[in-house]
């Protein structure tokens, strides 16, 4: 029986890392560290222990499994699979794999071995040309395999811009209808689980404004079926992400006085005042919130009617006790508002951004942060009086 590429690779690694694991356990773990999509429908779960054992000993080839997983391979976790503290072991591994992994050394051996395993799997998934097969069928098969190689190869864009893009997206796939995390936890190891898609192939690929990090499934779907309408929609999503990043950076420069957190902590325990008129129409709110923002008005109206006097007393008391610098904080609120206004944001967006700023800076409840921002709208630090 001819030795398979996977058999040779697996058994060579096993000599160093198998330990007390059975061949099937070792083989399954190897696939776990190269396959990126670990959702509910994991094809690795459908493989029997007997089959994993057959892969290890070359009794079965990995073609069927390779075709299922070739589009969702990632080497980010593989170095942890071959991690060792022994320099002699690493040196020996580099010697053994020097022909299969050109350029392998003690610093990159984990990555190189992962890339070699990915190459073996992709080659196993490649449709074999059969005698008498029509040229069109051969071309189609080659195109399919080329697509697999492109999607699963170590993308320079991913290596260069991946972490930046994932951070921009809050580590969640931004595509419509998808909220998969762009990271995964495998056996206690946290690794990124994403690919980078070029939004518009007619624009430069090295422009981060033309790149989006997605879960591997969405990226494969977008890259294969990139229609004009999908390009336009993804560009809209990207513009929104850029806008959010800009606004976060804008308000991040305004540091919150520690005393403000003490005010926020007291808000949940404030009792509803007696005989409060929830229908009362605060003059400042009416003069400052545009008619089209009815939901915002109703929201802030209730918060001002219930909390304004109590919050004002807390601010004044803490200021007298020297636990809060009230006037400087008022100035911070005003400056933050003006910065957001200068960006051209509407009133609802400004309100939400200011609440985010306060919550992020204090780690207090969002509802309490909304009360504070509503207080400052009524107090005339936020929003301008509407001119007739």
C-alpha positions in Angstrom: 0.0 0.0 0.0 1.4 3.4 -1.1 2.1 5.8 1.8 -0.3 8.8 1.7 1.0 12.4 2.2 -1.3 12.7 5.2 -0.1 9.4 6.7 3.5 10.4 6.4 2.9 13.8 7.9 0.7 12.5 10.8 3.0 9.7 11.7 6.1 11.9 11.6 4.5 14.4 14.0 3.2 11.6 16.2 6.7 10.5 16.9 7.1 13.8 18.8 3.7 14.7 20.0 1.4 11.7 20.3 2.4 10.8 23.8 -0.3 8.5 25.4 -3.0 9.5 22.9 -4.4 6.8 20.6 -3.8 7.2 16.8 -7.4 8.2 16.4 -7.3 10.8 19.2 -4.1 12.3 17.9 -5.5 12.5 14.3 -8.8 14.1 15.4 -7.0 16.7 17.5 -4.8 17.5 14.5 -7.9 18.2 12.4 -9.4 20.3 15.2 -6.4 22.6 15.1 -6.6 23.2 11.4 -10.4 23.3 10.7 -11.7 26.8 11.4 -15.5 26.4 11.5 -16.6 24.7 14.7 -20.3 25.4 14.6 -23.1 22.8 15.2 -22.7 21.1 11.8 -19.0 20.1 12.2 -18.1 17.5 9.6 -15.3 16.3 12.0 -18.0 14.9 14.3 -19.3 12.7 11.6 -16.0 10.8 11.2 -15.8 7.6 13.2 -12.8 6.7 15.3 -12.1 3.8 13.0 -11.8 6.3 10.0 -9.5 8.6 12.0 -7.3 5.5 12.7 -7.4 4.6 9.0 -6.2 8.1 8.1 -3.3 7.7 10.5 -2.2 4.4 9.1 -2.9 5.1 5.4 -5.7 2.5 5.2 -8.2 5.3 4.2 -7.4 8.5 2.3 -8.8 11.8 3.5 -10.4 12.9 0.2 -14.0 12.8 1.3 -13.3 14.7 4.5 -10.9 17.1 2.7 -13.7 18.2 0.3 -15.9 19.1 3.2 -13.4 21.2 5.1 -11.0 22.6 2.5 -12.8 25.9 2.3 -12.6 26.6 6.0 -9.0 25.9 7.0 -6.9 28.2 9.2 -3.5 27.7 10.7 -3.9 30.1 13.6 -4.3 27.3 16.2 -1.9 24.8 14.8 1.2 26.1 16.5 -0.4 25.3 19.9 -0.8 21.6 18.7 3.0 21.2 18.2 4.1 23.4 21.0 7.2 22.1 23.0 9.7 23.6 25.4 12.6 21.3 24.2 14.9 23.0 21.7 16.3 19.7 20.6 12.9 18.5 19.6 12.3 21.7 17.6 15.7 21.4 15.9 15.0 17.8 15.0 11.5 18.7 13.6 13.0 21.4 11.4 15.5 18.9 10.0 12.9 16.3 9.3 10.5 18.7 7.6 13.0 20.9 5.8 12.1 19.5 2.4 8.3 19.6 2.9 8.4 23.0 4.6 11.0 25.3 2.9 12.3 28.0 5.3 11.2 26.2 8.4 13.1 27.3 11.6 12.7 27.4 15.4 10.7 30.6 15.2 8.1 29.6 12.6 8.0 25.8 12.7 4.4 25.7 14.1 3.1 28.0 11.4 5.0 26.1 8.7 3.7 22.7 9.8 0.2 24.1 9.8 0.6 25.4 6.3 1.9 22.1 5.2 -1.1 20.2 6.6 -3.4 22.7 4.9 -1.6 22.1 1.6 -2.1 18.3 2.1 -5.8 18.7 2.7 -6.3 21.0 -0.3 -4.4 18.6 -2.5 -6.6 15.7 -1.3 -9.7 17.8 -2.1 -8.5 18.5 -5.6 -10.7 16.8 -8.2 -8.6 14.2 -10.0 -8.5 14.4 -13.8 -9.8 11.2 -15.4 -9.1 9.9 -18.8 -11.7 10.9 -21.3 -13.1 13.8 -19.1 -14.3 16.7 -21.2 -12.1 19.9 -21.3 -15.0 22.0 -19.9 -15.3 19.6 -16.9 -11.6 19.8 -16.3 -11.6 23.6 -16.4 -14.6 23.7 -14.1 -12.9 21.4 -11.6 -9.7 23.5 -11.8 -11.7 26.7 -11.1 -13.4 25.1 -8.1 -10.1 24.1 -6.6 -8.6 27.5 -7.3 -11.5 29.0 -5.4 -10.8 26.6 -2.5 -7.1 27.5 -2.5 -7.7 31.2 -2.5 -10.2 31.1 0.3 -8.3 28.8 2.6 -4.7 30.0 1.9 -2.8 32.1 4.3 -4.0 35.5 3.1 -1.5 38.4 3.3 -4.5 40.7 3.8 -5.6 38.7 6.8 -2.1 38.6 8.3 -1.6 42.4 7.7 -5.0 43.8 8.5 -7.0 41.0 10.1 -6.7 42.1 13.8 -7.5 45.7 12.9 -10.6 44.7 11.0 -11.8 42.3 13.7 -11.4 45.1 16.3 -13.3 47.5 14.1 -16.2 45.0 13.9 -16.3 44.2 17.6 -15.2 40.6 16.9 -18.6 39.8 15.4 -19.3 39.0 11.7 -20.9 42.1 10.3 -22.9 40.5 7.5 -26.7 40.8 7.5 -28.3 37.9 9.4 -25.0 36.7 10.9 -23.6 37.4 14.3 -21.0 34.6 14.6 -18.0 35.5 16.7 -14.8 36.0 14.8 -12.9 34.0 17.4 -13.2 30.5 18.8 -12.2 28.6 21.9 -10.7 25.1 21.2 -9.4 23.1 24.2 -8.7 26.3 26.1 -6.9 28.1 23.3 -8.5 31.2 21.9 -8.0 31.8 18.2 -9.4 34.0 15.5 -11.9 32.5 13.1 -12.3 34.7 10.1 -11.3 35.5 6.6 -10.9 38.9 4.9 -13.0 39.8 1.9 -12.2 42.5 -0.6 -15.4 44.5 -1.0 -14.9 45.8 -4.5 -12.3 44.1 -6.6 -12.0 47.2 -8.8 -10.6 49.1 -5.9 -7.2 48.7 -4.2 -6.9 45.6 -2.0 -4.4 47.3 0.4 -7.0 50.0 1.4 -8.6 49.0 4.7 -11.7 50.9 3.6 -12.2 48.2 1.0 -11.7 45.2 3.4 -14.1 43.5 5.8 -13.4 40.6 8.2 -16.1 38.0 8.1 -16.7 34.5 9.4 -15.3 31.9 6.9 -18.8 30.9 5.7 -20.0 34.4 4.9 -16.6 35.3 3.3 -16.8 32.2 1.0 -20.4 33.0 0.0 -19.5 36.6 -0.7 -16.3 35.9 -2.6 -18.0 33.3 -4.9 -21.3 35.2 -5.5 -20.1 38.9 -5.6 -23.1 40.6 -7.3 -23.3 44.5 -7.7 -26.1 44.7 -5.1 -24.1 42.7 -2.5 -21.0 44.9 -3.1 -23.1 48.0 -2.5 -24.6 46.5 0.7 -21.3 45.5 2.0 -19.9 48.9 1.3 -22.8 50.4 3.3 -21.9 48.1 6.2 -18.3 49.1 6.0 -19.1 52.8 6.0 -21.2 52.3 9.1 -18.3 50.5 10.8 -15.9 53.3 9.9 -18.4 55.8 11.2 -18.7 54.0 14.5 -15.0 53.7 14.9 -14.6 57.5 14.3 -17.2 58.4 16.9 -15.6 56.1 19.5 -12.2 57.7 18.9 -13.8 61.1 19.1 -15.3 60.7 22.5 -12.5 58.5 23.9 -10.4 61.7 24.4 -12.9 62.9 27.0 -12.0 61.3 30.3 -14.7 61.0 32.9 -14.3 62.5 36.4 -14.3 59.7 39.0 -17.0 61.4 40.9 -19.5 60.9 38.1 -19.5 57.2 38.7 -20.7 57.9 42.3 -23.7 59.7 40.8 -24.4 56.8 38.5 -24.2 54.3 41.4 -26.9 56.2 43.3 -29.5 56.4 40.5 -30.9 52.9 40.7 -31.8 53.5 44.4 -33.6 56.8 43.7 -37.2 56.5 44.7 -40.0 57.8 42.5 -41.0 61.2 43.7 -44.5 61.7 45.0 -47.1 63.3 42.8 -44.8 63.5 39.8 -46.6 64.4 36.6 -45.2 62.1 33.9 -47.0 64.2 31.3 -45.3 67.4 32.3 -43.7 69.0 29.3 -40.2 70.3 30.3 -39.6 73.6 28.5 -35.9 72.9 27.7 -36.7 69.5 26.1 -39.5 71.0 24.1 -37.3 73.8 22.8 -34.3 71.6 22.0 -35.5 68.2 20.7 -36.7 68.2 17.1 -40.3 67.2 16.4 -39.2 64.3 14.2 -37.4 62.7 17.2 -40.6 61.9 19.0 -39.2 58.6 20.6 -36.2 60.5 21.9 -38.4 63.2 23.4 -40.7 60.7 25.1 -37.7 58.8 26.5 -35.9 61.9 27.9 -39.2 63.5 29.1 -39.9 60.6 31.5 -36.3 60.5 32.7 -36.3 64.3 33.4 -39.7 64.3 35.1 -38.6 61.4 37.5 -34.9 62.0 38.0 -33.9 65.6 37.3 -34.3 67.1 40.8 -32.8 64.1 42.5 -29.8 63.9 40.2 -29.3 67.6 40.5 -29.2 67.3 44.3 -26.7 64.4 44.1 -24.4 66.4 41.8 -24.5 69.4 44.1 -23.9 67.4 47.3 -20.9 65.5 45.9 -19.5 68.7 44.6 -19.8 70.3 48.0 -18.1 67.3 49.6 -15.2 67.6 47.1 -16.0 64.2 45.6 -16.9 65.6 42.2 -15.7 68.6 40.1 -19.2 69.5 38.7 -18.3 72.4 36.4 -15.4 70.7 34.7 -17.7 67.7 34.0 -20.3 70.0 32.6 -17.7 71.3 30.2 -16.7 67.8 29.2 -20.3 67.0 28.4 -20.6 70.2 26.3 -17.4 69.5 24.4 -18.3 65.9 23.7 -21.7 67.1 22.4 -20.1 69.7 20.2 -17.6 67.2 18.8 -20.4 64.8 17.8 -22.5 67.7 16.4 -19.6 68.8 14.2 -19.5 65.3 12.7 -23.0 66.0 11.4 -24.8 63.3 13.5 -28.5 63.7 14.2 -29.9 64.1 17.7 -30.7 60.4 18.3 -27.2 59.4 17.2 -25.7 62.0 19.4 -27.7 60.9 22.4 -26.8 57.2 21.9 -23.1 58.0 21.4 -23.0 60.1 24.6 -24.6 57.3 26.5 -22.1 54.9 25.1 -19.3 57.2 26.1 -20.5 57.5 29.6 -21.2 53.8 30.0 -17.8 52.7 28.5 -15.9 55.2 30.7 -17.7 54.2 34.0 -18.8 50.6 33.5 -22.1 51.5 35.0 -25.7 50.6 33.9 -26.8 52.0 30.6 -30.1 53.1 32.0 -28.4 55.3 34.6 -26.2 56.8 31.9 -29.3 57.7 29.9 -30.6 59.5 32.9 -27.5 61.6 33.2 -27.5 62.5 29.5 -31.2 63.4 29.7 -30.4 65.6 32.7 -27.8 67.5 30.7 -30.2 68.0 27.8 -32.6 69.7 30.2 -29.8 71.6 31.8 -28.8 73.0 28.3 -25.4 71.4 28.0 -26.6 69.1 25.2 -28.4 70.2 22.1 -29.1 73.7 21.0 -32.4 75.6 21.2 -34.3 75.1 18.0 -34.7 78.3 16.0 -38.1 79.1 14.5 
